[in-house]
Amino acid sequence: MDNITVLITGAGAPGAPGIIKSLRIVTERKIRIIGVDMVSESSGFAMVDRWYIGEKAESKDFIPRILEICRKENVDVVIPLVTNELMKFAKSVSEFEEIGTKVVISSPEGLGIANNKYLLMQICEENDIPTPHFYKVRSWSDFEGAVYEQGYPELPVCFKPPVSRGLRGFRILKGDVDRLDLLMNYKPTDVFTTLEDVNKVLKDANPFPELLVMEYLPGKEYSVDVLANKGEALVVIPRLREKIKMGISFVGTTENNEAIIEYSKKVVNLLGLDGNIGLQFKLDGKGVPKIIESNPRVQGTIVLCTAAGINMVYDAVKLALNEEVKECQEDVKWGVKMIRYWDEVYVKNGEYFTL
């Protein structure tokens, strides 16, 4: 089997080390790894064979820069790790294929829905996939009305932008929030707040940001990793998120949740998604899993799937190269727990190293 070169973007992302490890443990061929990030202080640079500074996704030079690196390094496959890069890659697939490079990416049409939480909720609701109650609002009066419609202040209510990354713009409105308790006992990154506090920021916003007001789901939260091939889910692995810091899973366990697996297959099929796909579900008060968002890219904690016997990162590379993938749903090891910890890399005179 031929050796290959794989390029990953977002090499400084928290999940990049696990993705790189998943490629490093492959034994059937040698994989040379190129890392790209916007800043030089990127931890993943210590783990790759060669690294480059890239452009912001918003820059007109973003795709030309990646193409330049792919030509120079004879890259076989690109794996994008950054959400706001996805659409640019999807629209530039033919440019990469002209130089012999494949990209692990879905179609622009599928991405357009998957990256928009409101459109995702709509299509899921129309196809009998459970969702939280949701409203899209464009004014303070609509926002306030939707919040009360959801049962505030007796019940917590969530809101977030339809298109966002991580926890940006996400808050939980809770009528009985103790501000002193929040100040003294919680870190500033806590997501709980009150309608009164949000009023000070949003009421006079001009323009008012488009927001999605949603039912608060009190149950367990799951991330799901899906290996998809042109809308067909080949392997689906739900992960119970047991401890989360800054939106990142620090403790999680693979769980054979049949309902979540079936809903995930349906979402991937409806949107025609391809490659590594992430979905998120949360249980309501009755234990019903409801979809809350999708991440149509490789997720940072996909390394837990690797530990559970399915190397989805490498499998997506093989699919991009039109190679056969033999791993299947029956090969998943359920009940594998991941415990994540901090680690360090070092740099001197542009050379990265670890202890």
N, C-alpha and C positions, 0 to 999 in steps of 0.2 A: 504493500500500500504506500502511495506517494506521501512524502512529508509535505506539510503545508505551513503557510504563514497566516496568522489570524490577527486582525487589528481590533482593539477595543477602544471605544471613546469613554470619557469620564473615568479615566484611570485613577483619579483621586477620590472617587465615590466610596462611601463606606462599604458597599457590597463588592467592590472590585476585587479585593484579595480572594474572596471565596470563588468568584468566577474564574480568576486566573488559576487558582488551585485545581478547579475542575478540569481545566485544559491541561495542566501539568501532569496530572495522574494518568493521562491516557497512555497506554502501552503499545497499541497496535501501530502507531506512527509517531514521529517526532513533530511537535507543534511549536513553531517559532512564534512568539507573541510580541506584538508592537502595541505600546500604550500611548494614548493621546489624551492630553488634558489642557485646559486653558492656562493653568498656573503650574509653576515648577515645583511647588511644595505639594506634590501628589504622592501619597504613600504607595500607590501601585507601581510607580516607577522603579521601586526597589525589587520588584518581582518579575519585570518583563525583560525581554532580550534587548529591546531598543525603545526609546521614548522620544516623543516630540511634543512641542507646545502647539496647540491648535487655536482655532478662532472660535469666538462665541457663535452659538447657533444662529443668532439674529444677524450675523454679519454676512454680507454678500460674498465674502471670501471663505466662508465655512466649507462648502462643498469643494471648491477648487483646492483648498488646502489638503483636505482628506484625499482627494484624487491624486494630488502631487505625492503624498506620502505612500499611497498604494502603488503608484508607478515605481517609485524609488525602491520600495521594499518587496515588490512582487507579491502583494497581499492577495491571498485567495478568498478570504471571507472577512467581512466587517461585522462586528457585533456592537450596535449602539446601546449605550447604557443610560443615556440622558433623554428624558421625556421630550423636551422641546427641540431635540434634534430629529425626532422620528419622521415628521412629515417631510422635512427637507431630504432625508434619505429616501423615503418612499417615492418622492417625485423625481429622484435622480438615479433610480435603479439602472436605467438603460446606459447612463454615462459610465457607471461602474462596470457594467457587463461588457462594454466596448473595450475596456482594458483588462478583461479577464477576472474581474473581482465580483463576488457575490455578496449581497447584503442580507442579513437576517432581519427581515422587515415584512410587515403586512402591506396591503394595498392602501393607497390614500383614502379610498372610500371607507374601508373598515376602520382605519385609524381615526378618521374624522368623527365617527360615532364613539369609538372606544375611548378617545381622549376627552370627550365631552360628557360629563356626568349626567347632565339633563337628557341628552339624546340617548345615552345608554339606558337610563331609567325608563324613558318612553318606550323604547323598543322591547325592553324586558317586560314591562307591564302589559304591552300588547300581545306578548307571546307566553303569558302565564308563568313567567319567572318572578318569584316574589321580590318586591322592592319595598323600601320604607315609603310612607306617604310623603309626597314631595310637591313643592311649588317653586316655580321660577318667578323671581320678582325683580322689578327695575326701578322701584321708588321706595321711599321710607314708608309711606302709607301702606303699600302692598306688603312690604316686609313685616311691618308691625301687625297687620291683619293676619298674615300667614302664621306668624309666631303664636298669636292668640288662638288661631284656628287649630293649631297642633296641641293645645292644652296648657300653654304657659299661663301663669307661673306654677300651677300645680304639677305640671310635667316638664322635664327638660326638653329642649328643642335644639337641633343642630343647624348650622348654616355654613356654607362654603361656596367659593366661586365654582361655576360649572367646569371651568378649565383652570387647573392649578397643579402644582407639584408639591408632594409631601403634605405637610400640615399648613402650608401657606394659605391664610384666609379662613382656616377652619376654627370654629368656636362652638362651645356648648353653652347655651343660655340656661341658667338654673336659678329659679326664683329665690331659693333659700341660701344662696352663696353668702358665706361669711367673709367679708372683705379682709378683716383682720387676720382670720385664719389663713386665707390665701397669701397675704403679705408675709406672714411670719413662718408658715410651715410648708409652703410650696415654692418650687423654682419658678422664675419668671416665664418659663415656657409652658406653664399649665394652661389648658384650653378652656377652663370654666370662666364664665363671666355672667353679667346680668343684662337685661334689655336696657336698663337705665344707663349702664356704662357704655354700651354700644351706641345708644342714642347720641352721645356726645361726639362720636366719630362719624356716624353714618347719616344722621338726620339732615345735615346741611352739605353733604357731599355733592359736588357738582363736577362731572356727572356722577350719578349714583351708580355704583358698580353692580353689574348683573350678579345675582346671588341665587343659590339653591337652598331653600328652607326645607328641612327634612325631619321626619320623625326620629326621635332618639331611641336607639336600640340598646337595651341594657345587658344583653347576653354576651356570650363568648365571641371573640373575633377570630376569623380565619383568613389567611392568605392562601391563594391557590396558584400553583405553578402548572401550566399546561404546555405540553409539547404538541404543536399543531402543524398539520400539513394541508394547506389550502382549504381551511375550514373544517377539517376532520381532526378531532382531539385524539391523539394516539395514546397519551398518558396524562392523567390528571392526579395531582398530589395536593390535597388540602393539608395545611399546616396550622395547628392551633397556636395563636400568638399569646403566650403565657406571660411574658414580660416585655414591655415596649418602652423604649427611651427615645425621645426626639423623633417619634414615628418609625423607629427601626426596631425590628425584633431582636431581643437579646436572649430570650428563652422561648423555644417553640418545639412542638412535637408533631410528627406526621400522624394523621388520623384518617382512617377509612370511613369518611362520612359520605354515605351513598347519595343522599339528597344533594349535597354540594357538588359532588362529582357529576351528577346528571345535569344539574343547572349549568355547570361550567361547560360541559360538552355542548349544550344548547346555545349558549352565548357565543362560543367560538364558531359554531356552525352558522348562526344568524348573521354574524359580521364577516364571515369568510376570513378569519384571522390566520396568521402564518408564523411559524417559528416559536420562540419563547413568549408566552403570554402569561400575565399575572392578573388575577381577579381577587377581589376582597368581598367577604361576606361577614355579616354579624347576625347573631340570633336575637329575635325579638323576645318579649316577655313570655311567650308560649313555647319558645325553643325552635321557632321556624327560622331557617337561614334566609336572609334577605341580602341581595347584592347591593353593595354601596359604592363600588367603583371598579375600574379596570386599569391595568398598567400594561399596555400592549408592547412589552419589551421584556428582556431578561430582568428578573428581580434580584435584588441584592442578597436575599436569603435563600436563593435557589441552591446554594451549596448544601443545605440540609437535604435536598432531594438526592444530591450526589452521595451523601452519607447513607441515604436510605436505599441505595442500589441503582438509582437511575441518573445517569449523567446527562441531564437535559441540555446543558450548555454544549457539550460535544455532539449530542444527537442533533441539535439545531444546525450546527456546522455541517454535519453529514447531509442533512436534508437539503441545505443550501447548495451542496455540491452534487446533489442528485444521487447520493449513496444510500444504500439500504440501512435502515435502523431496525435492529433486532429486539431492543428492549421494549417491554409491553407492560400493561397495567398489572398483570399477575406477578411481575418481578419486584414490585414495590415492597419495601420492608416497613410495615406500619409500627408505630410506637417508638420510633427513633427520636430522641430528644437532643436538641442543640442548645448549648450554653455558650454564649458569645462573651468575649472579654476584650479589653483594650490591649493593643500591642504597639510597638514603635518601629519606625525606620529612621535611618540617619543619612545625612548627605554632607559631603565635603568636596568642594571644588567640582561640583556637578556630578559626582559619583555617588550613587545610592548604595546603602548596605544595611544589613541587619545583624544583630548579635546572635 
